[in-house]
Amino acid sequence: MAKIGHRFLGAAVGAVALMALGNGWLDGPASAAELKHVTVRLGFNYNAHRSAYLLGIDKGFYSDVGLDVSVLEGHGFTSSMQLVANKEDTFAIVDPPSLMLAVAQGMPLRMVAQIYQRSPNAVISWDEANIQAPKDLVGKTVSTLQGDTTTTMLFALLAKNHVDRNEVKIFAADGGTRNQVFLSKRAEAITGFSNDSYLGFKGANPNVRYFLYSDYGINTMGDGVAANVDTIKSSPDMVRGFVEATVRAYKYALAHPDESVDALLKRTTTTSRDVEIAKVVATRDLVNSPDTETHGFGYNSPAAWQSAETLMLDFGGLTKKAENIGDYFTNDFLPKK
């Protein structure tokens, strides 16, 4: 047998190694120097139902796709979207109604993953008030958050269900005041999320109940991941990696809620770990739909967006219809089902 020269052998091994690296065969966790830093801006403070992003960092899901992710607290959806529109942040966690209003105002944003298929918006009330449907709000006081989507869509809920908004006392304030008005029973009801504030109130006092806006015709979906249109065009691989890692993180978090809450508690405090775990568990009911069964987790359904836009045009203050419903979102970066 002919001998293979050392020089030829070395060149061949080197070529194979380069091919392996180029095709990802030898990929391992990227070093810190190789990671691309990106930011994701929450709407408000760290909380359990959005702790999947924190868990994704701790589990290495983002570093696995070459990203060094910072999850930042926010001061409302509008502020978060403006930061992404200005390219001060990379991604923002927002809901479709907020994104529609922002796009109508000229913000260059697009949803790259629709995490919540069902809106968590809810009317939470004291049992003694016997509020079970929108019609039961007549003559009652509802404490709401000034400028929040839950407040905007409350008016849509009333209109959709033929309840005169003037017959419901709406008390809009900042978050702390809103909660105190409800807890002191100066309001029979309060707006919030079924997978967040409801469970927090119930942990303190079991005599509360809720109904979802979506049970009465107002389903505008919920949390999604938005990016700047320029970022989508200029860095598609980065966007794809972030979306894939986020989907992975959410699936893991919903299957392991205790670990997701542990990731949260590394960064903030809470009055009850069990309540926070319950919030993650409650999120399971919001992320699935017939569309995700067919197309996969995080799918943007054109029909659902069309329905949400119609609700916003009719009741939610949206004055400009998109030329194409796909102007609001893209499914190009979702993992293949």
WOPE-V736769 format. One record per backbone hydrogen bond with DSSP energy under -1.0 kcal/mol. NH is the residue of the N-H (numbers start at 0). CO is the residue of the C=O. Records with the same first field share a line. If there is no record, write none. Layout:
BEGIN
NH = CO + CO
END
This chain:
BEGIN
8 = 4
9 = 5
10 = 6
11 = 7
12 = 8
13 = 9
14 = 10
15 = 11
16 = 12
17 = 13
18 = 14
19 = 15
20 = 16
21 = 17
22 = 18
23 = 20
24 = 19
33 = 30
35 = 65
37 = 67
39 = 69
40 = 90
41 = 71
49 = 46
50 = 47
52 = 49
54 = 50
55 = 51
56 = 52
57 = 53
58 = 54
59 = 56
60 = 55
61 = 55
63 = 59
64 = 61
65 = 62
66 = 61
67 = 35
69 = 37
71 = 39
73 = 43
75 = 42
79 = 75
80 = 76
81 = 77
82 = 78
83 = 79
84 = 80
85 = 81
86 = 83
87 = 82
88 = 82
90 = 38
91 = 225
92 = 40
93 = 223
98 = 94
99 = 95
100 = 96
101 = 97
102 = 98
103 = 99
104 = 100
105 = 102
106 = 101
108 = 106
109 = 226
110 = 327
111 = 224
112 = 224
113 = 297
115 = 222
116 = 285
117 = 285
121 = 191
122 = 210
123 = 189
124 = 208
125 = 187
126 = 206
128 = 125
129 = 126
135 = 132
136 = 133
137 = 134
138 = 166
139 = 136
141 = 168
142 = 188
143 = 170
145 = 172
147 = 144
151 = 147
152 = 148
154 = 150
155 = 151
156 = 152
157 = 153
158 = 154
159 = 155
160 = 156
161 = 158
162 = 157
166 = 163
167 = 164
168 = 139
170 = 141
172 = 143
177 = 173
178 = 174
179 = 175
180 = 176
181 = 177
182 = 178
183 = 179
184 = 181
185 = 180
188 = 140
189 = 123
190 = 142
191 = 121
193 = 119
195 = 192
197 = 192
199 = 195
200 = 196
201 = 197
202 = 198
203 = 199
204 = 200
207 = 205
208 = 124
210 = 122
212 = 120
215 = 212
216 = 213
217 = 212
221 = 115
223 = 93
224 = 112
225 = 91
226 = 109
228 = 107
231 = 227
232 = 228
233 = 229
234 = 230
238 = 234
239 = 235
240 = 236
241 = 237
242 = 238
243 = 239
244 = 240
245 = 241
246 = 242
247 = 243
248 = 244
249 = 245
250 = 246
251 = 247
252 = 248
253 = 249
254 = 250
255 = 251
259 = 255
260 = 256
261 = 257
262 = 258
263 = 259
264 = 260
266 = 263
267 = 263
275 = 271
276 = 272
277 = 273
278 = 274
279 = 275
280 = 276
281 = 277
282 = 278
283 = 280
285 = 282
292 = 288
293 = 289
294 = 290
295 = 291
298 = 295
304 = 300
305 = 301
306 = 302
307 = 303
308 = 304
309 = 305
310 = 306
311 = 307
312 = 308
313 = 309
314 = 310
317 = 311
326 = 323
327 = 324
329 = 110
333 = 330
END
